[in-house]
């Protein structure tokens, strides 16, 4: 068996175009691939009857990790609001050079959990929500 290496972080969305616009405009990620997947093998693999999905792979310059945005058909029920201390909660972490400057540059409609805060470890963090309510941790590079 080969050693596993990180490939992507998947984020399920209901409006792929809106999500792509948010991640490319807010985080300067670029679209590296767009594709659709369907068929029996896919539906079986994701355990969703008759599933098809549209995908967008986003990357940052100089980084190999992919942010995979995926919109399913049929679309499932919206999950409860993401709360970080719930077992099973997930978030995407993206680093920036200057968290306070990033915060000041956010569009007014981007929801944050708080202003940037420096933790006991010395890391400055900020949590924002994408248009679907998914949590993104923005932290010092």
N, C-alpha and C positions, 0 to 999 in steps of 0.2 A: 504494500500500500504506500502511496506517495504521501508526503506531508501536505496537509491542507494549507492553502494560502487564501487570504481574503480576496473575494472577487467583486461582490457588490452588496449594497444595503438596499433592500426593497421597501418601497413606500406605496401602499395602495391608496388610490385616489378615485374620486368619482368623475372629475373633469380633467382629463389629461392635458388639454391645451392650457387651461388656467394654471395647473400645477407647473407645467414646463415654463410658462411665462414667469411665475413667481420665482422659481429656483434660478432661472437664467438672469432675471433682472435683479433679484435681491442678493444673490451669492456669486454672480458672474460665472456660474457653471455653464458649460457649453454642451450642446446635444452631440453625442458621438454616434448614436444609432437610434433609429425608430423602426419598429416592426410589430407585426401582429402574430399571435400564435393561437391555434385552435386544434380541433381534432380530438379523437377519442383518447389518445395517449396523454395529451395535455390535460384534458378533463379528469382522467383517472389520477394523474400525478398530483393535481391540486385538490382532488376530492370535491369537485364542484361539477354537478351534472351539466353536460352540454356547454362547459365553459369555453369561452374565447377571451382573449385579452389583447389590448394594445399596450405597447411598451415604449418608453423613451429612456435611453441611457444617457446620463449626464456625467461629465467629468470636470475636474479642475485642471488647469494647466499644470503639468509636472506631476500629477498624481495618477496612480493606476486604479484606485478604488472607484467603482462606479456607483452612482446613486441611480437606482432603477425605479422609475415611476411606472406604475401599472394600473390600468383601468379595466376591470372585469365586466363581462357580460355573461351571465346575469350578475347584476350588482347585488351584493349582500347588504344586510342591515348595517347602518352606521354603528360603530362601537361607542361605548360610553366615552365621555370626555377623558382624554389622557391625563392621568394623574401619576406623577413619577414614583410615588411610594407604593403603588399597587404591584404585587407580584405579577410578572408577565408584561409590565409596562415597557415600552421601548421608546427610544428617541434616536435621532440622527445627530452626530457630533461633527461640526465643521469649525475649523480654526481660521482665525483672521489675524492680521498683524496688530490691530488696535481695536479692541472690543468697544470702548467708549466712542471712538470715531465711527465705527460701524453702526452703533446704536443711534447716534445723532443723524446718520445718513438714511435711516429707515424711512420708508413711506409712512405717512400717518395712519394708513389702514392696516399696517402690520401689527398684530397683537403680540405683546410681550408679557411674561409673567412678572417681571420687575425691571428696574433699571439695572445696568451692569453692576455686579457685586464681586468683590475680591474675597475669596474663601480663605480659610485657615491655611490651606496649602500654598497660598500665594497666587493661585490661578484666578484670573478674572473671567467670569462666566455671565452669560445672558441666555435666557430661553425665549424663543419666539415660536409662534404657531404658523404653519403654512395655511393656505386657504381651506384645507380640509380639517384643520385642527390638530394635525400631527406636530409633535414637539421636536424642535431643533435646538440643540445646545450650541451656542457660539462661544468659543473660548480662545484664549491667547494661543498664538502659533508657537 
